[in-house]
């Protein structure tokens, strides 16, 4: 992980702003197939871990381990050096974490070392770079985790990718990840929501405040709705989230 202290600092709001979105979870769990033993790499609070299988979570942040919402066994460790034996799981999964790894190739090779199949929920930076909220906080595009964020193509350079599935995000998404509020712009003005999103939590306070002020003004004037109001007619939207499946075909 590039900076585990980030997740030590933002874990405090995770219980209130970050929880499993069942409609996203269905995509992940379907991709897991009939796997009985699953390791969750960069597990965070464990929102997308299946409850009906044996799961071990690996997470570098002690604060995140303490804030976990799942009862699976958790060990402190990093993706690039998993403290696990080779071929000890059926599937290695990872959810919204690859962009925070310090060495993508090492982390992916470790996933392949401990399990023959890999299931990854990630965002495609080519798609998410068009997300309207980045117009208010353009500085986020310069953050290491965002500027160097990998896409499915980079994963395919290391793993044997068999399928990439689009994961549309519902307008009433219950998990407050980065683009979850694509149709509820007022949520991005909530300090707790901001703190629970790594791309906003990493910004200097003045940049965060300036972007929030611009968004508040546009919501008040109607400028936001004039530009993006068409989104309010949708029940779900492809913001760029993908489930990448790799390994032997099942």
N, C-alpha and C positions, 0 to 999 in steps of 0.2 A: 504494500500500500504506500502511496506517495507520502501521505501524512496522516497517520492514525489519530493524531491529536484533534483533527477536524471532527471525527466521529465521537471522540470523547466529549467534545464541546457541544455537539448538536443532539446528542442522545436524549437530553432532557425533555425535548418536545415530542419525541417519537411516540410516546404512549398516547398523546392526544391528537397528533396529526398524521401518523403513519400506522396503517393497519391493513390487513389483507383486503384486497378488492377481489371478491369471489369470481367475477367475470374474467379477470386477468389470470387468477389462479387456475381456472379451468384449462386455459391454454398450456400452462406449465405442467400441470398434472397429467394432461393427456399426452404430452410429449414424453413424460417419464415412462409411459407404457406400463409393462408388468414388473418393473424393477421393485425388488423387495428391500434392498439396502441402498440408501442414498446418502451422499455427503453433500452438504451445502457449503460452498466455498465463498468466503466473504459474506457470511450469513446475516450480518446485522442483527435485527431483533427476530429474525426467522419468520417473517410474515407469510412467505410462500412455501414453507416446508409442508409436505403432506403429513397428515395426522395418522394415516393408516399404514405406515411403513416404518421400518427401522431407519432413523435419521441421526447422523452426527453432523454437527455444525462446526465450522472453523471460522473464527472471527478474530481479527487483530486487536480490536478495541475492547478493553476490559469493561468500559462503561456500556457498550452495546450488549455485551454478554449479560451484564446485570439487568439490562432493560428488556431482555428477551421475552417474547409473548408465547413461546413454545416450550414444551417440556423435553425436547430432544436433548441428548447429551451435547455439550458445547465445550470446545477446547480453544484456547487462544493460540493463534498461529496465522501465518500469511499464505496467500495463494502460491507464492513463488517457492515455498518450502513447506509443503503440507506435512504435518507430523503424523503421517499415516502409512501403513504398509502398502506395497504395490498390489493392485488388483483386489483390494479389500471391499469394494463396493460395486454395485451393478451400474449406477449412474452417478456422475458428478454434476451437480447443478450450481448455477450462479445467477443471481438476480440483481440487476442494476448495480454492478460492482466493477466490471472490467475497466471502466474509465478511471478508476482510482488505483489500479495496480501499478507498481513501479516498473515491472518487466512483464509485458503482456505474454510474450512467447514462453517465458519460464512458467508463468501461471497456468497457461493452457496446457503445456506439456505435463505439468503436475496433475492437472485434472485427468489427462489421458493416462498417466501412470497409475492412478489409484482406481480408475474405472474405465471399462471399455466404451461406454457411451457418455456423452456430455449433452446437457440441456442448459441453454443460456438465454436469459431474458436480458435484452440490451436495447439501446436506442441506436438508430442509424443516424450518425451526425449529419449526413447529407440531407436528411429529411428534417431533423429537428432544428437545424440552423434556420429554417424558415418560420419557426414558431413565433407568433406575434409578440410574446412577452420579451423576447430578446431585443426588440426594438426599444424597450424601456430600460433594459439593463444590458446594453451592448458590451460593456466591460467584461461580462461573463465569458464571452467568446475568447478572451485572452487568458483565462485561467488554465493552468496546466491540465486539469482534469477534463476540460471542455475542448481546448485547442488540440489536444492529442488524443481525443476520444476515438477508440477504434470502432470500425464498422464491421458488418458481417463478412465483408471481403477479407479483412485482415485476420479474422478468426479462421477463415477457410485456408489461409496460408499455412496454418499450423495443424488444425484439426481436419478430419475427413467429414466435412459438412455434407449432410444428406438432404437437408430441407431447411428453408427459412420461411417461417409463418408470420404473417402480419397480425398484430395484436391491437385492434381498435380500442380506444379508451372511451368508456361511457361518460356522458356529460355529468352524471352524478357519482363519479368515481369516489370511493371511500378512502383510498390511499393517496396521501398528499405528496406524491413524488413530483418531479420537476414540471411536467406539462399536464398534470392531472386536472388543473382548473382551466383548461382551454376555453370552456364555455361559461366560466364563473369568474370573471376577471377581478371582482372585488376581493376575492380570497387572497390575491397576491399583495394586498395591503395589510394583511394580518401578520404581525411580528412573529407569532408562533409558527405560522405556515412558512414564512420566510426562513426561520431558523431550522425548520425540518427539511429544507431543500439544500443540498450541498452547493448547487450552483449560485444560490443567493447567499447562503451562510458564509461563503468564502469571500464575498465582496467587502471592500472597505465600507465603513458605516456611511460615509458621505455619498458614495456611489449608490448604495442601497436606498438612502433617503431621497436622493434626486430622482431616481427611477420611479419610486413610489409616488413622489409628488407629481411627476408628469402623468402617470397613470391615473391618479385621483382626479387631476384636472380634466383629462380626456373623458373619464367616466361622468364627471359632473356636466361637461359641456355637450356630451353626446358624440364627441369625435370618435371615441372607441367604437361605439355601436355603428356609426356611419361606415367605418372601415371594416369592422369584423362582425357586424350584427348577423350576417348570414349564418354564422356558426350556431346561433341560438335556436335555429330551426332543426338542428341535428340532434340525434340521441346518442351518437357515438362518432368518433373521428379518428382517422389515422394520423397520429402526430409523429410517427416514426418508430414506434416500439415493435420489436421483433423477437420471436423465439427461434433461436438457432439450434438445430439438432445435428449432432455429429456422432460418428462411430459406425459400427455395423448396422445395417438396415434390419428392422424388426418386422 
